[in-house]
Amino acid sequence: MVTRQAATFRTMNMRRTHQPHRLIALAGLVLASIVSGACSLDKQEMPALSGPSGLALSVALTATPDQLPRDGASQSVVTVTARDAQGRPIAGQRITLALAANAPTGAGLSQSEVVTGAGGQATFAVTAPVVASLGNIVINATPVGTGADNANTFVLSITALPTNSIAPTAAFTFTPAAPEIGQLVTFDALTSRDEGVSCPNCTFLWNFGGDGTGTGMIVTHTFGVGGNYLVTLTVIDPAQSSGTTQQTVTVTAPGIPTNVTVTSSPNPPIAAQPATFTATATPAANHRITSYEFIWGDGSTTSSAVPVLQHTYSQAASYPLTLTVRDDLGKSTTINQVVTVSSGLTAAFTTSISGTTVTFDASTSSSQVASTITDYAWDFTSDGTYDTNGSSPTTSNDYGASGTYRVTLKITDNRGVTKTVSQNVVVP
């Protein structure tokens, strides 16, 4: 509406005024133009934003490895890192990827675009060019967005090694350096080289000195018999060139446990009281003792994973103890020893004779373990027949005739432990 009024005003003035007044009409035209333009600007909209701001955006590219053989198969992993002006990682940044126009034949990218993750990083793979190609692999990475920095293209160059015409250099290590029979040995050919770099796309063939074969850069093997084994590694590269190396692996048979002993505390053990038994043993190098088996000699057996344990003998006697120790390979050593168990009691008696009658007094008998003697039993002729006298330490026996008699005293305490003593008695 404003534009039409301005145009009418201009026309009327041009008809009714002299030439100088045409400047006023011209001014009206300018005014109409400005007003018309202002109306048009009101209808424009801001363009939509796409992706993070590109303000001071930087993109870093790193390749692992940064060299590739010309075998058409090897790959390098490229890590893309996007950061802002303050060096902070930018998540969600789109970046387009492309090979340079003069890329060597066969080189390729796993994808044409990446988007950075929460840490501001993304990865993609680069495939090596073919044997007859020329030049290195140049990759262009361009951020996608509205900022001025998004116009920048960031470049990474990966060296393409000369044509694969040199045979691989085979090399390997193995651990442990002195393996034993049945022990897992790891063979690692990572130090092998092809065209001066590692060769993940090479073929690795192993011969374990006639004890088996294997394939792969890293393999494991167990030798079943001791001896010297000439292990051979053959490395074949994608051009079918090969290299070979050999090493001698000496496999030994581990020894059995040695220095096996067993001790007790107290020593000697006391009947009816727990005693602590400690076993010791020296395993073969790089091995350990895993079990201890005690055969106590009193009809009981105990197996344990620890060398210290308790056992109680019910009566004083000499017991044939057997100890067997085993290591982690199942190898064992057995020892035998006699364990003499003390009763903790002292049996003793005195005699007095009147004619053919002998009086016996066992009151000097005693206990060293604070037990109470509850029974005194007498075998007056040592024929194995006892006369029990209960808790009284004295008794008598009429032999009826002169002679020498073997008398045995057996005392029993409140633990049920017994102790005997014998002596000759002469009846005049």
C-alpha positions as CSV (number, residue, x, y, z in Angstrom):
1,M,0.0,0.0,0.0
2,V,2.8,2.3,0.8
3,T,4.4,1.6,-2.5
4,R,1.3,2.5,-4.6
5,Q,0.9,5.9,-2.8
6,A,4.5,6.8,-3.3
7,A,4.2,6.0,-7.0
8,T,1.0,8.2,-7.3
9,F,2.6,11.1,-5.5
10,R,5.6,10.9,-7.9
11,T,3.4,11.0,-11.1
12,M,1.3,14.0,-10.0
13,N,4.4,16.1,-9.2
14,M,6.0,15.4,-12.5
15,R,3.0,16.8,-14.3
16,R,2.5,19.9,-12.3
17,T,6.0,21.2,-11.6
18,H,9.1,22.3,-13.5
19,Q,12.2,20.2,-14.1
20,P,13.9,21.0,-10.8
21,H,11.1,19.4,-9.0
22,R,11.8,16.1,-10.6
23,L,14.3,15.5,-7.8
24,I,11.4,15.3,-5.4
25,A,9.9,12.6,-7.6
26,L,13.1,10.7,-7.7
27,A,13.3,10.8,-3.9
28,G,9.8,9.3,-3.9
29,L,11.0,6.4,-6.0
30,V,13.9,5.7,-3.7
31,L,11.6,5.8,-0.7
32,A,9.2,3.4,-2.4
33,S,12.0,1.0,-3.2
34,I,13.3,1.0,0.4
35,V,9.8,0.4,1.8
36,S,9.2,-2.4,-0.8
37,G,12.5,-4.0,0.1
38,A,11.7,-3.8,3.8
39,C,8.5,-5.7,3.2
40,S,10.4,-8.4,1.3
41,L,13.0,-8.9,4.0
42,D,10.4,-9.6,6.6
43,K,9.5,-12.8,4.8
44,Q,13.0,-14.4,4.8
45,E,14.0,-17.2,7.3
46,M,17.3,-18.3,8.8
47,P,18.8,-21.4,7.2
48,A,18.7,-24.6,9.3
49,L,21.9,-25.6,11.0
50,S,23.4,-29.0,10.4
51,G,25.9,-30.7,12.8
52,P,28.1,-29.1,15.4
53,S,29.5,-25.6,14.9
54,G,32.7,-25.6,12.8
55,L,34.2,-22.6,14.7
56,A,38.0,-23.3,15.2
57,L,37.4,-27.0,14.4
58,S,40.5,-29.1,14.2
59,V,40.7,-32.7,13.0
60,A,43.7,-35.0,13.7
61,L,44.2,-38.3,11.9
62,T,46.6,-41.1,13.0
63,A,47.2,-44.4,11.2
64,T,48.3,-47.7,12.8
65,P,50.5,-48.9,11.1
66,D,51.5,-45.9,9.1
67,Q,53.1,-48.1,6.4
68,L,51.5,-50.8,4.3
69,P,53.0,-53.3,2.0
70,R,51.7,-53.4,-1.6
71,D,49.8,-56.6,-1.2
72,G,46.2,-55.6,-1.8
73,A,45.2,-57.0,1.5
74,S,47.0,-55.5,4.5
75,Q,45.0,-52.8,6.4
76,S,45.8,-49.8,8.6
77,V,43.3,-48.5,11.2
78,V,42.9,-44.7,11.1
79,T,41.7,-42.8,14.2
80,V,40.0,-39.5,13.6
81,T,39.8,-37.0,16.5
82,A,37.8,-33.8,16.3
83,R,38.4,-30.9,18.8
84,D,37.2,-27.4,19.3
85,A,39.2,-24.2,19.9
86,Q,39.7,-25.1,23.5
87,G,41.0,-28.6,22.6
88,R,37.8,-30.3,23.8
89,P,36.6,-33.3,21.9
90,I,33.6,-32.8,19.7
91,A,31.0,-35.5,19.7
92,G,28.6,-36.1,16.7
93,Q,30.9,-34.4,14.1
94,R,30.3,-35.7,10.6
95,I,33.5,-36.0,8.5
96,T,33.6,-37.1,4.9
97,L,36.5,-39.3,3.7
98,A,38.0,-39.7,0.3
99,L,41.2,-40.9,-1.3
100,A,43.2,-38.3,-3.2
101,A,42.8,-38.4,-7.0
102,N,46.2,-40.0,-7.6
103,A,45.6,-42.8,-5.1
104,P,47.6,-46.0,-5.9
105,T,45.6,-48.8,-7.5
106,G,43.8,-51.1,-5.2
107,A,43.9,-48.8,-2.1
108,G,40.5,-48.4,-0.5
109,L,38.6,-47.0,2.5
110,S,36.2,-49.0,4.6
111,Q,33.7,-46.1,4.5
112,S,33.1,-42.7,3.0
113,E,32.0,-40.9,6.2
114,V,32.4,-41.2,9.9
115,V,30.7,-39.6,12.9
116,T,32.7,-38.9,16.1
117,G,31.6,-40.5,19.3
118,A,31.4,-39.2,22.9
119,G,35.2,-38.9,23.0
120,G,35.4,-37.0,19.8
121,Q,36.8,-40.0,17.9
122,A,35.9,-42.3,15.1
123,T,37.8,-45.0,13.2
124,F,37.9,-46.5,9.7
125,A,40.2,-48.9,7.8
126,V,42.5,-48.3,4.8
127,T,43.4,-51.2,2.5
128,A,46.8,-51.5,0.9
129,P,47.2,-51.0,-2.8
130,V,48.2,-53.9,-5.1
131,V,51.7,-55.0,-6.1
132,A,52.0,-53.0,-9.3
133,S,50.7,-49.7,-7.9
134,L,52.6,-46.4,-7.6
135,G,52.5,-43.7,-4.9
136,N,51.4,-43.4,-1.3
137,I,47.9,-43.5,0.1
138,V,46.6,-39.9,0.7
139,I,43.3,-39.5,2.6
140,N,41.3,-36.3,2.6
141,A,39.0,-35.7,5.7
142,T,36.5,-32.9,5.5
143,P,34.2,-31.9,8.3
144,V,30.5,-31.4,7.5
145,G,28.8,-28.3,9.0
146,T,28.1,-24.5,8.6
147,G,31.1,-23.0,10.1
148,A,33.9,-21.5,8.1
149,D,36.4,-24.1,9.4
150,N,34.3,-26.8,7.7
151,A,35.7,-25.8,4.4
152,N,39.1,-27.0,5.6
153,T,40.2,-30.5,4.4
154,F,42.6,-32.4,6.6
155,V,45.1,-34.8,5.0
156,L,46.7,-38.0,6.1
157,S,49.4,-39.9,4.1
158,I,50.1,-43.6,4.6
159,T,53.4,-44.9,3.1
160,A,52.9,-47.7,0.6
161,L,56.1,-49.7,0.7
162,P,57.8,-50.8,-2.5
163,T,56.5,-53.8,-4.4
164,N,56.5,-57.0,-2.3
165,S,59.6,-58.6,-3.9
166,I,61.6,-59.4,-0.8
167,A,61.1,-62.7,1.1
168,P,59.9,-62.4,4.7
169,T,62.3,-62.6,7.5
170,A,61.0,-65.3,9.9
171,A,61.7,-64.8,13.7
172,F,60.0,-66.0,16.8
173,T,60.2,-66.2,20.6
174,F,58.8,-68.8,23.0
175,T,57.9,-68.8,26.7
176,P,58.8,-70.3,29.1
177,A,62.4,-70.5,28.0
178,A,62.9,-73.9,29.7
179,P,59.6,-75.7,29.4
180,E,58.8,-79.0,31.2
181,I,56.9,-82.0,30.0
182,G,53.1,-81.2,29.9
183,Q,53.7,-77.4,30.3
184,L,52.0,-75.1,27.8
185,V,54.6,-73.3,25.6
186,T,53.6,-70.1,23.7
187,F,55.3,-69.4,20.4
188,D,55.1,-65.8,19.1
189,A,56.2,-64.8,15.5
190,L,55.3,-61.1,15.9
191,T,59.0,-60.1,15.3
192,S,58.9,-61.6,11.8
193,R,59.1,-58.9,9.1
194,D,58.0,-58.6,5.5
195,E,59.2,-55.6,3.5
196,G,60.6,-54.2,6.7
197,V,57.3,-54.2,8.6
198,S,55.1,-56.7,10.5
199,C,53.0,-58.9,8.3
200,P,49.6,-59.7,9.7
201,N,48.5,-61.1,6.4
202,C,51.4,-63.5,6.1
203,T,50.9,-67.3,6.6
204,F,52.8,-68.8,9.6
205,L,53.5,-72.5,9.5
206,W,55.0,-74.3,12.6
207,N,56.7,-77.6,13.0
208,F,57.4,-78.5,16.6
209,G,60.4,-80.8,15.9
210,G,58.3,-83.8,14.9
211,D,56.0,-83.4,18.0
212,G,53.2,-81.7,16.0
213,T,52.4,-78.7,13.7
214,G,50.5,-75.5,14.0
215,T,49.4,-72.3,12.1
216,G,49.1,-68.7,13.1
217,M,51.3,-65.8,14.3
218,I,50.9,-66.9,17.9
219,V,50.4,-70.5,18.8
220,T,50.7,-72.8,21.8
221,H,52.0,-76.3,22.1
222,T,52.6,-78.9,24.9
223,F,55.4,-81.4,24.6
224,G,54.7,-84.9,26.0
225,V,58.2,-86.2,26.2
226,G,61.4,-84.6,27.4
227,G,64.2,-83.9,25.0
228,N,65.6,-81.3,22.5
229,Y,63.1,-80.2,19.8
230,L,64.2,-78.3,16.6
231,V,61.2,-76.0,16.1
232,T,60.8,-74.6,12.6
233,L,58.8,-71.5,11.6
234,T,58.0,-70.8,7.9
235,V,56.5,-67.4,7.0
236,I,54.8,-66.9,3.6
237,D,53.8,-63.4,2.4
238,P,50.9,-62.6,0.1
239,A,53.3,-62.7,-2.9
240,Q,54.1,-66.3,-1.9
241,S,57.7,-65.5,-1.0
242,S,58.8,-67.4,2.2
243,G,61.4,-67.3,4.9
244,T,62.3,-69.9,7.5
245,T,64.0,-70.0,10.9
246,Q,64.7,-72.6,13.5
247,Q,65.3,-72.8,17.3
248,T,66.0,-75.6,19.7
249,V,63.6,-76.0,22.5
250,T,64.8,-78.1,25.4
251,V,62.0,-79.9,27.3
252,T,62.8,-81.3,30.7
253,A,61.1,-83.7,33.1
254,P,60.3,-82.0,36.4
255,G,61.5,-83.7,39.6
256,I,59.5,-85.1,42.5
257,P,59.1,-83.2,45.8
258,T,62.1,-83.6,48.0
259,N,63.1,-82.9,51.7
260,V,59.9,-84.3,53.0
261,T,59.6,-84.2,56.8
262,V,56.9,-84.2,59.5
263,T,57.3,-82.9,63.1
264,S,54.9,-82.7,66.0
265,S,54.2,-80.3,68.8
266,P,54.4,-81.3,71.6
267,N,57.1,-83.8,70.8
268,P,56.3,-86.5,71.6
269,P,52.6,-86.2,71.3
270,I,50.5,-87.0,74.4
271,A,47.7,-89.6,74.3
272,A,44.2,-88.2,74.3
273,Q,45.4,-84.7,73.6
274,P,45.5,-82.9,70.2
275,A,49.0,-82.6,68.8
276,T,49.9,-80.3,65.9
277,F,51.7,-82.0,63.0
278,T,53.6,-79.9,60.4
279,A,54.7,-81.3,57.1
280,T,57.5,-79.8,55.0
281,A,58.5,-80.5,51.4
282,T,60.5,-78.9,48.6
283,P,58.7,-78.9,45.2
284,A,60.4,-79.0,41.9
285,A,61.3,-75.6,40.4
286,N,58.3,-73.6,39.2
287,H,55.9,-76.0,40.9
288,R,54.0,-76.2,44.2
289,I,52.8,-78.8,46.7
290,T,49.0,-79.2,46.5
291,S,48.2,-82.0,49.0
292,Y,49.4,-83.7,52.1
293,E,48.1,-87.2,53.0
294,F,48.7,-88.5,56.6
295,I,48.2,-92.2,57.4
296,W,48.4,-92.0,61.2
297,G,49.0,-95.7,62.0
298,D,46.0,-95.9,64.3
299,G,43.5,-96.7,61.6
300,S,42.7,-93.2,60.5
301,T,43.8,-91.1,57.5
302,T,43.6,-87.3,56.8
303,S,44.1,-85.5,53.4
304,S,44.7,-81.8,53.5
305,A,45.7,-78.9,51.1
306,V,47.7,-77.3,53.9
307,P,50.7,-78.7,55.7
308,V,49.7,-78.0,59.3
309,L,46.9,-80.0,61.0
310,Q,46.0,-81.7,64.3
311,H,45.6,-85.3,65.3
312,T,44.8,-87.0,68.6
313,Y,46.1,-90.5,69.4
314,S,43.9,-92.2,72.0
315,Q,46.6,-94.3,73.6
316,A,50.3,-94.2,74.2
317,A,52.2,-96.4,71.7
318,S,54.5,-96.3,68.8
319,Y,52.7,-95.6,65.5
320,P,53.9,-96.1,61.9
321,L,53.1,-92.7,60.4
322,T,53.1,-92.4,56.6
323,L,53.1,-89.0,54.8
324,T,52.6,-88.5,51.1
325,V,53.0,-85.1,49.4
326,R,51.8,-84.3,45.9
327,D,52.6,-81.4,43.6
328,D,50.6,-79.6,40.9
329,L,51.7,-82.2,38.3
330,G,50.6,-85.1,40.4
331,K,54.1,-86.1,41.2
332,S,54.4,-87.5,44.8
333,T,56.9,-88.5,47.5
334,T,56.1,-90.7,50.5
335,I,58.0,-91.0,53.7
336,N,57.5,-93.3,56.8
337,Q,58.4,-92.6,60.3
338,V,57.5,-93.8,63.8
339,V,55.6,-91.6,66.1
340,T,56.0,-92.4,69.8
341,V,53.0,-91.2,71.7
342,S,53.4,-90.6,75.5
343,S,50.8,-91.5,78.0
344,G,51.6,-88.6,80.3
345,L,51.5,-91.1,83.1
346,T,54.2,-92.7,85.4
347,A,53.4,-96.2,86.7
348,A,55.4,-97.4,89.7
349,F,55.0,-99.6,92.8
350,T,56.8,-100.8,95.8
351,T,56.5,-104.2,97.7
352,S,56.8,-105.5,101.2
353,I,56.9,-109.3,101.9
354,S,55.6,-111.2,104.9
355,G,56.1,-115.0,104.5
356,T,54.6,-115.8,101.1
357,T,52.3,-112.8,101.1
358,V,53.4,-109.7,99.2
359,T,51.9,-106.2,99.7
360,F,52.0,-103.9,96.6
361,D,51.8,-100.1,96.9
362,A,51.3,-98.0,93.6
363,S,50.8,-94.7,95.3
364,T,54.0,-93.3,93.7
365,S,52.3,-93.6,90.3
366,S,51.5,-90.1,88.9
367,S,50.1,-88.1,85.9
368,Q,52.1,-85.3,84.2
369,V,49.0,-84.0,82.4
370,A,46.9,-83.2,85.5
371,S,44.7,-86.2,84.9
372,T,43.4,-88.5,87.7
373,I,44.3,-92.1,88.1
374,T,41.0,-94.0,88.4
375,D,42.1,-97.6,88.3
376,Y,45.0,-99.8,89.4
377,A,45.1,-103.3,87.9
378,W,47.5,-106.1,88.9
379,D,48.8,-109.1,87.0
380,F,50.7,-110.9,89.8
381,T,52.2,-113.6,87.5
382,S,52.3,-111.7,84.2
383,D,50.0,-114.3,82.6
384,G,47.9,-111.5,81.0
385,T,45.2,-111.8,83.7
386,Y,44.6,-108.6,85.7
387,D,42.9,-108.2,89.0
388,T,41.3,-104.8,89.2
389,N,41.7,-103.0,92.5
390,G,39.7,-99.8,91.6
391,S,41.0,-96.5,92.8
392,S,43.0,-97.9,95.7
393,P,46.8,-98.0,94.9
394,T,47.5,-100.8,97.4
395,T,46.8,-104.5,97.3
396,S,48.3,-107.8,98.4
397,N,48.7,-111.4,97.0
398,D,49.7,-114.6,98.8
399,Y,51.8,-116.7,96.5
400,G,51.8,-119.7,98.8
401,A,55.3,-120.7,97.9
402,S,58.8,-119.2,97.4
403,G,59.9,-118.1,94.0
404,T,60.5,-115.3,91.6
405,Y,57.4,-113.8,90.2
406,R,57.0,-111.2,87.3
407,V,54.4,-108.6,88.4
408,T,52.8,-106.0,86.1
409,L,50.9,-102.9,87.2
410,K,48.5,-101.2,84.8
411,I,47.1,-97.8,85.7
412,T,44.2,-96.0,84.0
413,D,43.3,-92.3,84.3
414,N,40.1,-90.4,83.7
415,R,41.0,-89.9,80.0
416,G,41.0,-93.7,79.5
417,V,44.8,-93.7,78.9
418,T,46.8,-96.6,80.4
419,K,50.3,-97.1,81.5
420,T,52.0,-100.3,82.6
421,V,55.1,-101.2,84.5
422,S,56.6,-104.7,85.4
423,Q,59.2,-105.9,87.9
424,N,60.3,-109.1,89.5
425,V,59.2,-109.9,93.0
426,V,61.3,-112.5,94.9
427,V,59.4,-114.5,97.6
428,P,61.9,-116.2,99.9
